[in-house]
Amino acid sequence: MDNVKSAQFIKGVTGTDPILSEKIPQVVFVGRSNVGKSSMINSLVGSRGLVKSSSTPGRTKEMNFFLINEKIYFIDLPGYGFAKISASQAEKMRKMIMWFLQESGANIKKVVLIIDAQAGPKQFDLEMADLLVENNHDFIVVANKSDKLNQKETARVAKIIEEKFPNHKALFFSAKTGKGNEKIWEEILNW
């Protein structure tokens, strides 16, 4: 989407908050720690520094709300799976993610499930997809860091994604090159 005119951080929340029940549609970004959620959001909105990214897994500890064009929220959830945090902190974040997706009453229009294009879907990703299906969330599966794959590897990963996530086509994205930017926007806004 070339016409992102404004993108701003609004707030980070860890539980019940009035922002959850606002009428503004919400697009939620989920994925394993270090899968590139922050870089993806920055690339989609054309801003390098909107979402702080880190090479250390597990930095995002809140549900961070970003207002795009004053019309839509992008929500960056903490990563799941491998993270350089204590087991109790990891469990706390897991419960927060599950609460948000199951019970918060948030105005979620689309969930972007991000997987690592090289690693492919892991058990945590499949469990997240099951949770999204159980809670009737409309979601897309995006293989991030796709610039690291050649054509043959891309075809192989696409096949795996389509086998593991029935009724979902594989979308490929690269924050580095911007590949897939328009397609992701098209899918995000299709609700």
C-alpha positions in Angstrom: 0.0 0.0 0.0 1.8 3.1 -1.2 -0.5 5.5 0.4 0.4 5.1 4.1 0.3 8.7 5.1 0.6 8.2 8.9 1.7 5.5 11.2 2.1 6.0 14.9 2.7 4.0 18.0 -0.4 4.5 20.3 0.3 2.3 23.3 1.4 -1.1 24.6 -1.1 -3.1 26.7 -0.8 -6.3 28.8 -4.5 -6.8 29.6 -7.9 -5.2 29.6 -7.8 -1.7 28.1 -10.4 0.6 26.4 -8.4 0.4 23.2 -9.4 -3.2 22.7 -13.1 -2.3 22.3 -12.6 0.6 20.0 -14.4 0.4 16.6 -11.2 0.8 14.6 -10.5 -2.5 12.8 -7.5 -4.4 14.1 -4.9 -6.4 12.2 -2.8 -8.6 14.4 0.7 -9.9 13.7 1.7 -13.1 15.4 4.7 -15.4 15.0 7.6 -17.0 16.7 10.2 -14.9 18.4 12.7 -13.5 15.9 10.5 -14.2 12.9 10.6 -10.6 11.8 7.2 -9.2 12.9 8.6 -5.8 13.7 10.6 -5.5 10.4 7.5 -6.7 8.5 5.3 -4.0 10.0 7.9 -1.3 9.4 8.2 -2.4 5.8 4.5 -2.5 5.2 4.0 1.1 6.5 7.2 2.4 4.9 8.9 3.4 8.2 12.1 2.0 9.4 11.8 3.0 13.0 8.0 2.7 13.8 8.3 -0.7 15.5 11.5 -1.3 17.4 13.1 -4.5 16.2 15.8 -6.4 18.0 18.1 -9.3 17.2 17.4 -10.6 20.7 14.3 -12.9 20.7 11.6 -12.1 23.2 12.0 -8.3 23.3 8.3 -7.5 22.7 6.5 -8.0 26.1 3.3 -6.1 25.4 0.6 -6.0 22.8 1.7 -2.9 20.9 -0.9 -0.8 19.0 0.1 1.2 16.0 -2.5 3.4 14.2 -2.2 3.4 10.4 -3.8 6.2 8.4 -6.0 6.9 11.5 -8.2 4.0 10.2 -6.7 0.7 11.2 -4.7 -0.7 14.1 -1.7 -2.9 13.5 -1.0 -4.9 16.7 2.4 -6.5 17.2 2.0 -9.3 19.7 4.9 -10.8 21.6 6.6 -13.7 19.9 6.1 -17.3 21.0 8.5 -20.2 21.2 12.2 -19.6 21.5 13.0 -16.4 23.4 15.8 -15.4 25.7 13.5 -15.0 28.7 12.6 -17.0 31.8 10.1 -19.9 31.6 7.7 -18.0 33.9 7.9 -14.8 31.7 7.4 -17.0 28.5 4.3 -18.6 30.1 3.0 -15.1 31.1 3.3 -13.9 27.5 1.7 -17.1 26.1 -1.3 -16.6 28.4 -1.5 -12.9 27.4 -1.5 -13.9 23.7 -4.2 -16.6 24.2 -6.3 -14.2 26.3 -6.1 -11.6 23.6 -7.1 -14.0 20.8 -9.8 -15.8 22.8 -11.4 -13.6 25.4 -10.4 -9.9 25.0 -13.3 -8.9 22.8 -10.9 -7.0 20.5 -12.1 -5.9 17.1 -9.8 -8.3 15.2 -10.5 -8.3 11.4 -7.4 -10.2 10.3 -4.5 -12.1 11.8 -1.2 -12.3 10.0 0.6 -15.5 11.0 4.2 -15.1 10.2 6.6 -18.0 9.8 10.2 -18.1 8.9 10.6 -18.9 5.2 13.8 -20.9 5.7 12.7 -22.8 8.8 9.2 -23.5 7.6 6.2 -24.0 9.9 7.1 -25.3 13.4 4.8 -26.9 16.0 4.1 -23.6 17.7 2.9 -22.1 14.3 0.6 -25.1 13.8 -0.8 -24.7 17.4 -1.3 -21.0 16.7 -3.2 -21.8 13.5 -5.4 -24.2 15.4 -6.2 -21.5 18.0 -7.1 -19.0 15.3 -9.4 -21.5 13.6 -11.1 -22.5 16.9 -11.8 -18.8 17.6 -13.0 -18.0 14.1 -10.2 -15.6 13.3 -9.6 -14.8 9.6 -5.9 -15.3 9.1 -3.2 -15.4 6.4 0.1 -17.3 6.5 3.1 -15.3 5.5 6.6 -16.8 4.9 8.9 -13.9 5.9 12.6 -13.5 5.0 11.7 -15.0 1.6 14.7 -13.2 0.0 16.8 -16.0 1.4 15.1 -18.7 -0.8 15.7 -19.6 -4.4 12.9 -20.5 -6.7 13.0 -24.2 -6.0 13.1 -23.7 -2.2 10.2 -21.2 -2.5 8.1 -23.8 -4.3 9.0 -26.4 -1.7 8.0 -24.1 1.2 4.8 -23.1 -0.6 3.8 -26.8 -0.8 4.6 -27.4 2.9 2.5 -24.4 4.0 -0.4 -25.4 1.9 -0.3 -28.9 3.3 0.1 -27.8 6.9 -2.5 -24.9 6.7 -5.4 -26.3 4.7 -7.4 -23.6 2.9 -4.5 -21.1 3.0 -2.2 -20.2 0.2 1.4 -19.4 0.9 2.2 -15.7 0.8 5.9 -14.7 0.6 7.4 -11.6 2.0 10.7 -9.9 2.5 11.1 -6.8 4.7 14.6 -6.5 3.2 13.5 -6.2 -0.5 9.8 -5.3 0.0 8.8 -8.4 -2.1 5.2 -9.3 -1.5 4.3 -5.9 0.0 1.3 -5.2 -2.2 -0.1 -8.7 -2.0 0.1 -8.7 1.8 -1.8 -5.3 1.9 -4.4 -6.7 -0.4 -4.9 -9.8 1.8 -4.8 -7.7 5.0 -7.6 -5.4 3.8 -9.7 -8.2 2.5 -12.2 -8.9 5.3 
